[in-house]
């Protein structure tokens, strides 16, 4: 067993990647739910901002990226013996949606 610490650590990391992807998907879904409820409750010019088409497009784009990340993270969880799909799901789930607002 001496000298195999790095291999053991990498194997453990590969096994934990599906759960990291699932956590990222859960956080993204919570953000979508929060944004949708906020858009329904927030009013501008006497109407809910959910009536603004551009904001609905942004929310739809967030939902599309979240569903793609969900699909990519559940598949490797079912096949947890293959490291490559796990790495792909981790990379996709960590990637922010292009429509997400960022603070600068």
C-alpha positions in Angstrom: 0.0 0.0 0.0 2.9 2.3 0.4 3.0 4.9 -2.4 -0.6 4.5 -3.4 -2.0 7.4 -1.5 -2.4 9.6 -4.6 -4.3 6.9 -6.5 -6.6 6.3 -3.5 -7.3 10.0 -3.2 -8.1 10.3 -6.9 -10.4 7.3 -6.8 -12.2 8.8 -3.9 -12.6 12.1 -5.7 -14.0 10.3 -8.8 -16.6 8.6 -6.6 -17.7 11.9 -5.0 -18.1 13.8 -8.3 -21.8 12.8 -8.9 -22.8 14.1 -5.5 -21.0 17.4 -6.2 -22.9 17.7 -9.4 -26.2 16.9 -7.7 -25.5 19.5 -5.1 -24.8 22.1 -7.8 -28.0 21.2 -9.6 -30.0 21.5 -6.4 -28.5 25.0 -5.7 -29.3 26.0 -9.3 -32.9 24.8 -9.0 -33.4 26.7 -5.8 -32.1 29.8 -7.5 -34.6 29.4 -10.3 -37.5 28.8 -7.9 -36.5 31.9 -5.9 -36.1 34.0 -9.1 -39.5 32.9 -10.4 -41.3 33.7 -7.2 -39.4 37.1 -6.9 -40.4 38.0 -10.5 -44.1 37.3 -9.7 -44.1 39.4 -6.6 -41.9 42.3 -7.7 -43.7 45.1 -9.5 -42.4 47.7 -11.8 -44.6 50.3 -13.5 -47.6 48.8 -11.8 -47.1 45.3 -13.3 -45.2 42.2 -12.1 -41.7 42.0 -13.7 -42.6 38.4 -14.7 -44.6 40.1 -17.5 -41.3 41.3 -19.1 -40.4 38.9 -21.9 -36.6 39.4 -21.5 -36.6 38.3 -17.9 -38.7 35.2 -18.8 -36.1 34.4 -21.4 -33.4 34.6 -18.8 -35.3 32.3 -16.4 -36.0 29.8 -19.2 -32.3 29.8 -20.1 -31.4 29.1 -16.5 -33.9 26.2 -16.5 -32.5 24.7 -19.7 -28.9 24.7 -18.3 -30.1 23.3 -15.0 -32.0 20.4 -16.7 -28.9 19.7 -18.8 -26.7 19.6 -15.7 -29.3 17.4 -14.0 -29.2 14.9 -16.8 -25.4 14.9 -17.0 -25.1 14.4 -13.2 -27.7 11.5 -12.8 -26.3 9.4 -15.6 -22.8 9.0 -14.1 -24.3 8.4 -10.7 -26.0 5.3 -12.1 -22.7 4.2 -13.7 -20.3 5.3 -11.0 -17.6 3.0 -12.2 -16.7 5.2 -15.1 -14.6 8.3 -14.3 -14.9 10.2 -17.6 -18.7 10.8 -17.5 -18.3 12.0 -13.9 -15.8 14.6 -14.9 -18.0 15.8 -17.7 -21.0 16.2 -15.4 -18.9 18.0 -12.8 -17.6 20.5 -15.4 -21.0 21.2 -16.9 -22.7 21.6 -13.5 -20.1 24.1 -12.3 -20.5 26.1 -15.5 -22.7 29.1 -14.9 -25.5 29.8 -17.3 -24.7 32.7 -19.7 -27.9 34.4 -18.6 -27.0 34.5 -14.9 -26.5 38.0 -13.7 -23.1 38.6 -12.2 -22.1 41.2 -9.7 -19.1 43.3 -10.5 
